């Protein structure tokens, strides 16, 4: 471009100049498009991860379980990232997560089942499992064979049998009538194991024959129920001699008996209130107490423990079990489940 007199003269553009200009326009447009695409891709990934993480925290997943979800998220392709609109309602997303977890043989089956239950369980009530009929169609379950485990999905169940889908599974020879442990999980309660045998097996599924009996509760979530029962405590007369040796005596003149009524019962402690006045000094002097109460008709829990005052609710006391047996805990846990259980809060 130059000036001739008072006239501005544009230079004539030859073919090379035009092609160069077009090339730069195309390159600029391509760079902007690529930048925009990468930015949009990152936004989609961030949106999905924010959703996943928020839901994981809201549904009570542990940090270890969240790390498993993050590993699955990192493996999602762009197509799946763009097509997941709602992780709660998207059946395709559920299938993707299930398939990814089912291929992971390095993680204990309990973790995989817990993740699926916490993410997708529609039943928000705190309910346990008493028999095979309590299982819900569509819920995830862990199948523990003698030589490994598989992630399955319950299709149908009766009181004695269950039809289970195991995508991609190929049964081995002589598997019929072999032992099988069925693991299921209920958020807010814990895990449950049902024992049985394989009645029939084909590619991709099997029929589980339940050995009717007690369901093994593997509750890692401590629950309690508001149950009122009469409970008595007597002091264990433990003292320390001058040589630091522990002494256990039975001096009737020093025996203390406490009558109380429970307010809350969990599988590891009870919260109670006194029926009659008690010298607080007695509670401080005695370290070990023996508590006794009827959990249900015909079964009395009798164990040793420590008594402490509640720091939150005035007039409440807490008795923490020290030597309750596994059978004691199972029976208490079963009774709690029948009485509108809530998460443990000993105060």
Buried (B, 14 or more C-beta within 10 A) or exposed (E): EEEEEEEEEEEEEEEEEEEEEEEEEEEEEEEEEEEEEEEEEEEBBEEBBEBBBEBBEEBEBEEEBBEBBBEBBEEBEEEBBBEBEEBEEBEEBBEBBBEBBBEBEEBEBBBBBBBBBBBBBEEEEBEBBBBBEBBEEEBBBBBBBEEEBBBBBBEEBEEBBBBBBBBEBEBEEEBEEBEBBBBBBBBBBBBBBBBBBBBBBEEBBBBBBBEEEEBBBEBEBBBBBEBEBEBBBBBBBEEEEEEEEEEEEEEEEEEBEBEBEBBBBBBBBBBBBBEEEBEEEEBEEBEBBBBEBEBEEEEEBEBBBBBBEBEEEEEBBBBBBBEBEEEBBBBBBBBBBEEEBBEBEBE
